């Protein structure tokens, strides 16, 4: 039998024709796939030296090469007329061809399986952007626990910080409050310190100095914190106003303090001006001077006449406190912007000979405003000493709980504008002499309207 080789089977012209015929019949095979076609395009048939270019192109376009045994045999017999065909001789070749075919089919099935799996993955990848709600929900299902865990930890940390701040603030308020002299007033302890949109606190500066009896309120300033207008109004109440004093004869306003202390003074203000005042803070002369010193003094514009009167009031202060008579005297030849220490600021604010009582109350407001502006820096620089000087010389009926609530408002209140005024307002009073007293007769209705229109800011005159 003639020896035959791959060149005969794969390179003969007749076999090429038969193969091309077969490929034409099988080109539409549904099992054929692009990867499979490509793989077969690189097979021995497609790259054989004897194969022509059309044959290579044909193999590149099909998915499977399946040359039947009978066709091969027939082609062989046609090209081997001188040789007898022996089935036994051809059997090894047939088996090898069958084995190769089975191997190709098995590898083809495996490739198709892998291809289908790969196609499914690709389809899923393509579909993901189109399924936004499902995709997002899916992601959330995986990542939400972590996000929730981080968010919970963040909230816990914030809560712990707030609790620590509250505890510290509570501690500081308690520490400061215990330094003040609490003087409760039973008649108003159950009433709120807020009157509509205002918090009214009466500031009382009294002349209860050592060796002086029958103390009267030398300074009365209504501090109104208007949370709606975001302003603080410092309204001086002139002590010479002739007013009705509950349970007593009419008299000057400052007489109410000598009759019944802060409680009667607040009742008198409520009765005559129709506003709610039930909290007060009192300070005496010596405390006022210490407070000015602890903040490092204040700078104010003084005239020559005011400098002379400061020295006059200093004589009295030095005698009472046991200091040299000319201690802290000021140079009257240098008017203008001057620096005032505690005793000098106190003497300046007590002057009522220039500008009468209106000028005196205006000077008091200037001193208080200057102190308020310098107080925060002093607290930061020397907190313990500053707070000690401030509060150990104060008397109040504010409860610890009220001071605690006010401490929350302090950072906000510190940004409010401060406006000053005095009662009675211009054009609403006249000088009079009653029972041998020089007093101010006041149009109280006009002053009530002023308080409602300006301080409360609502125009309600009732």
Secondary structure by P-SEA (a helix, b strand, c coil): ccccccccccccaaaaaaaaaaaaaacccccccaaaaaaaaaccccccccccaaaaaaaaaccbbbbbaaaaaaaaaaacccbbbbcccaaaaaaaaaaaaaaaaaaaaaaaaaaaaaaaaaaaaaacccaaaaaaaaaaaacaaaaaaaaaaaaaaaaaaaaaaaaaaaaaaaaaaaacbbbbbcccccccccccccbbbbbbbbccccccccccccbbbbbbbcccccbbbbbbbccccccccccccccccccccccccaaaaaaaaaaacccccccbbbbcaaaaaaaaaaacbbbbbbcaaaaaaaaaaaaaaaaaacccccccccccccccbbbbcaaaaaaaaaccccccaaaaaaaaaaaaaaaaaaaaaaaaaccaaaaaaacccccccccaaaaaaaaaaaaaaaabbbbbbbccccccbbbbbcccccccccaaaaaaaaaaaccccccccc
